């Protein structure tokens, strides 16, 4: 969580307002909102990649096969994502 100088200058929060702001941002961290967004974006990218998948092996994969191969290709990326 970061508090910028611009926020302090533009809003000039008092102690109570600053505590409220920090509490709000801590709530986002506790509920892992940013990680959920990253996972959702990665899932959308994975599905789109599977839709246009081509591995030039001479075999036309169906969507399930393309999705499986795409997931295998990106498996390490998903496995190393953390929640903190």
ROSE-4610 file (N, C-alpha, C; in Angstrom, 1 decimal, always signed):
// ROSE-4610
residu = [X/X/X/X/X/X/X/X/X/X/X/X/X/X/X/X/X/X/X/X/X/X/X/X/X/X/X/X/X/X/X/X/X/X/X/X/X/X/X/X/X/X/X/X/X/X/X/X/X/X/X/X/X/X/X/X/X/X/X/X/X/X/X/X/X/X/X/X/X/X/X/X/X/X/X/X/X/X/X/X/X/X/X/X/X/X/X/X/X/X/X/X/X/X/X/X/X/X/X/X/X/X/X/X/X/X/X/X/X/X/X/X/X/X/X/X/X/X/X/X/X/X/X/X/X/X/X/X/X/X/X/X/X/X/X/X/X/X/X/X/X/X/X/X/X/X/X/X/X/X/X/X/X/X/X/X/X/X/X/X/X/X/X/X/X/X/X/X/X/X/X/X/X/X/X/X/X/X/X/X/X/X/X/X/X/X/X/X/X/X/X/X/X/X/X/X/X/X/X/X/X/X/X/X/X/X/X/X/X/X/X/X/X/X/X/X/X/X/X/X/X/X/X/X/X/X/X/X/X/X/X/X/X/X/X/X/X/X/X/X/X/X/X/X/X/X/X/X/X/X/X/X]
num = [1/1/1/2/2/2/3/3/3/4/4/4/5/5/5/6/6/6/7/7/7/8/8/8/9/9/9/10/10/10/11/11/11/12/12/12/13/13/13/14/14/14/15/15/15/16/16/16/17/17/17/18/18/18/19/19/19/20/20/20/21/21/21/22/22/22/23/23/23/24/24/24/25/25/25/26/26/26/27/27/27/28/28/28/29/29/29/30/30/30/31/31/31/32/32/32/33/33/33/34/34/34/35/35/35/36/36/36/37/37/37/38/38/38/39/39/39/40/40/40/41/41/41/42/42/42/43/43/43/44/44/44/45/45/45/46/46/46/47/47/47/48/48/48/49/49/49/50/50/50/51/51/51/52/52/52/53/53/53/54/54/54/55/55/55/56/56/56/57/57/57/58/58/58/59/59/59/60/60/60/61/61/61/62/62/62/63/63/63/64/64/64/65/65/65/66/66/66/67/67/67/68/68/68/69/69/69/70/70/70/71/71/71/72/72/72/73/73/73/74/74/74/75/75/75/76/76/76/77/77/77/78/78/78/79/79/79/80/80/80/81/81/81/82/82/82/83/83/83/84/84/84]
x = [+0.9/+0.0/+0.9/+0.6/+1.4/+0.5/+1.0/+0.3/+1.3/+0.8/+1.6/+1.5/+2.6/+2.6/+1.4/+1.1/+0.0/-1.3/-1.5/-2.8/-2.8/-1.7/-1.6/-1.8/-1.2/-1.3/-2.7/-3.3/-4.6/-5.7/-5.7/-6.8/-6.6/-5.4/-5.1/-5.9/-5.8/-6.7/-6.3/-7.3/-6.9/-6.6/-6.3/-5.9/-7.0/-8.2/-9.3/-9.6/-9.5/-9.6/-8.5/-7.3/-6.2/-6.3/-6.8/-7.0/-8.1/-9.1/-10.2/-9.6/-8.8/-8.2/-7.4/-6.5/-5.7/-6.5/-7.5/-8.4/-9.0/-9.5/-10.1/-9.1/-7.9/-6.9/-6.4/-6.3/-6.0/-7.1/-8.4/-9.5/-9.2/-8.8/-8.5/-7.4/-6.3/-5.2/-5.8/-6.5/-7.1/-8.0/-8.7/-9.6/-9.0/-7.7/-6.9/-7.5/-8.0/-8.7/-7.7/-6.5/-5.5/-5.2/-5.0/-4.7/-5.8/-7.0/-8.2/-8.3/-7.9/-7.9/-6.9/-5.7/-4.6/-5.0/-5.6/-6.0/-7.1/-8.0/-9.1/-8.5/-7.6/-7.0/-6.2/-5.5/-4.7/-5.6/-6.8/-7.7/-8.3/-8.6/-9.2/-8.1/-6.9/-5.8/-5.6/-5.7/-5.5/-6.6/-7.8/-9.0/-8.8/-8.5/-8.3/-7.1/-6.1/-5.0/-5.4/-6.2/-6.7/-7.6/-8.3/-9.2/-8.5/-7.3/-6.5/-5.3/-5.3/-4.1/-3.7/-2.4/-1.9/-0.4/-0.2/+1.2/+1.9/+1.3/+1.9/+2.4/+1.6/+1.9/+1.1/+0.3/-0.4/-1.7/-2.1/-3.3/-4.1/-5.4/-6.3/-6.9/-6.3/-6.8/-8.2/-9.1/-10.4/-10.1/-11.1/-10.8/-10.3/-10.9/-10.4/-8.9/-8.5/-7.1/-6.2/-6.7/-5.9/-5.8/-6.9/-6.9/-5.9/-6.0/-5.1/-3.6/-3.3/-1.9/-1.5/-2.4/-2.1/-1.8/-2.7/-2.5/-1.2/-0.8/+0.5/+1.6/+1.5/+2.5/+2.7/+1.6/+1.6/+1.5/+1.6/+1.4/+2.3/+3.6/+4.5/+4.2/+3.7/+3.3/+2.2/+1.2/+0.1/+0.5/+1.4/+1.8/+2.7/+3.3/+4.2/+3.5/+2.2/+1.5/+1.3/+1.5/+1.3/+0.2/-0.3/-1.3/-0.8/+0.5/+1.0/+1.9]
y = [-1.2/+0.0/+1.2/+2.2/+3.4/+4.6/+5.6/+6.9/+7.9/+8.5/+9.4/+10.8/+11.6/+13.0/+13.8/+13.4/+14.1/+13.9/+12.7/+12.4/+13.3/+13.3/+14.1/+15.6/+16.0/+17.5/+17.8/+17.0/+17.3/+17.2/+16.1/+15.9/+16.5/+16.6/+17.1/+16.3/+15.0/+14.3/+14.5/+14.5/+14.5/+13.1/+12.9/+11.5/+10.5/+10.9/+9.9/+9.5/+10.5/+10.2/+9.3/+9.6/+8.8/+7.4/+7.2/+5.9/+5.2/+5.9/+5.3/+4.8/+5.7/+5.3/+4.1/+4.0/+2.9/+1.6/+1.7/+0.6/+0.1/+1.0/+0.6/-0.2/+0.3/-0.3/-1.7/-1.8/-3.0/-4.1/-3.6/-4.5/-5.1/-4.3/-4.8/-5.9/-5.7/-6.6/-7.9/-7.8/-9.0/-9.8/-9.2/-9.9/-10.2/-9.9/-10.3/-9.8/-8.6/-8.1/-8.0/-7.6/-7.4/-8.8/-9.8/-11.1/-11.7/-11.5/-12.0/-11.4/-10.1/-9.4/-10.0/-10.2/-10.8/-12.2/-13.0/-14.3/-14.3/-13.4/-13.2/-12.8/-11.8/-11.4/-12.5/-13.3/-14.4/-15.5/-15.7/-16.7/-16.2/-15.0/-14.4/-14.6/-14.2/-14.3/-15.8/-16.7/-18.1/-18.6/-18.2/-18.6/-18.1/-16.8/-16.2/-16.9/-17.2/-17.8/-19.2/-19.9/-21.2/-21.1/-20.1/-19.9/-19.8/-19.1/-18.9/-19.8/-20.9/-21.7/-22.4/-22.4/-23.1/-23.5/-24.8/-25.2/-25.8/-25.7/-26.1/-27.6/-28.5/-29.9/-30.7/-30.0/-30.6/-31.2/-31.0/-31.5/-30.4/-30.3/-29.3/-29.7/-29.1/-29.4/-28.8/-29.5/-28.9/-27.9/-27.2/-26.2/-26.8/-27.9/-28.6/-28.9/-29.5/-29.9/-28.6/-27.6/-26.4/-25.7/-25.7/-25.2/-26.0/-27.3/-28.1/-27.9/-27.8/-27.5/-26.1/-25.1/-23.8/-23.7/-24.5/-24.5/-25.1/-26.2/-26.8/-25.9/-25.1/-24.2/-23.1/-22.7/-21.6/-22.1/-23.4/-23.9/-23.4/-23.2/-22.7/-21.3/-20.5/-19.1/-19.1/-20.0/-20.0/-20.6/-21.6/-22.2/-21.3/-20.3/-19.5/-18.2/-18.0/-16.8/-17.0/-15.9/-15.9/-14.9/-15.0/-14.2/-13.0/-12.8/-11.7/-10.9]
z = [+0.0/+0.0/+0.0/-0.9/-1.0/-0.8/-0.2/+0.0/-0.7/-1.8/-2.5/-1.9/-2.2/-1.8/-2.4/-3.7/-4.4/-3.6/-3.2/-2.4/-1.1/-0.5/+0.8/+0.5/-0.6/-1.0/-1.5/-2.4/-3.0/-2.0/-1.2/-0.3/+1.1/+1.5/+2.9/+3.9/+4.0/+4.9/+6.3/+7.2/+8.6/+9.1/+10.3/+10.8/+10.6/+10.9/+10.7/+9.2/+8.3/+6.9/+6.4/+6.9/+6.5/+7.0/+8.2/+8.8/+8.0/+7.6/+6.8/+5.4/+4.8/+3.5/+3.6/+4.6/+4.8/+5.1/+5.9/+6.2/+5.0/+4.1/+2.8/+2.0/+1.8/+1.0/+1.6/+2.9/+3.6/+3.3/+3.2/+2.8/+1.5/+0.5/-0.8/-0.7/+0.1/+0.2/+0.8/+1.9/+2.6/+1.7/+0.8/-0.1/-1.4/-1.5/-2.7/-4.0/-4.0/-5.2/-6.4/-6.2/-7.3/-7.9/-7.0/-7.5/-8.3/-7.8/-8.6/-10.0/-10.0/-11.3/-12.2/-11.7/-12.5/-13.0/-12.2/-12.6/-13.6/-13.5/-14.5/-15.8/-15.8/-17.0/-17.7/-16.9/-17.4/-18.0/-17.4/-17.9/-19.2/-19.3/-20.6/-21.7/-21.4/-22.4/-22.8/-21.8/-22.1/-23.1/-22.8/-23.6/-25.0/-25.1/-26.5/-27.2/-26.5/-27.2/-27.7/-26.9/-27.3/-28.6/-28.6/-29.8/-31.1/-31.1/-32.3/-32.3/-31.5/-31.4/-32.7/-33.0/-34.1/-33.8/-33.8/-33.5/-34.7/-35.9/-37.1/-37.1/-36.5/-36.5/-37.5/-38.4/-39.4/-38.9/-37.6/-37.1/-36.5/-36.9/-36.5/-35.1/-34.1/-32.7/-32.5/-31.8/-31.4/-30.2/-29.8/-28.8/-27.5/-27.1/-25.8/-25.9/-27.0/-27.2/-27.2/-27.9/-28.0/-26.6/-25.8/-24.5/-23.6/-23.7/-22.9/-23.3/-24.5/-24.9/-24.5/-24.6/-24.2/-22.7/-21.9/-20.5/-20.1/-20.8/-20.5/-20.8/-21.9/-22.2/-21.2/-20.5/-19.6/-18.1/-17.9/-16.6/-15.5/-15.9/-14.9/-14.5/-15.4/-15.1/-14.0/-14.2/-13.3/-12.0/-12.0/-10.8/-9.9/-10.5/-9.7/-9.2/-9.6/-9.1/-7.6/-6.8/-5.4/-5.0/-3.8/-3.3/-2.4/-2.4/-1.5/-2.3]
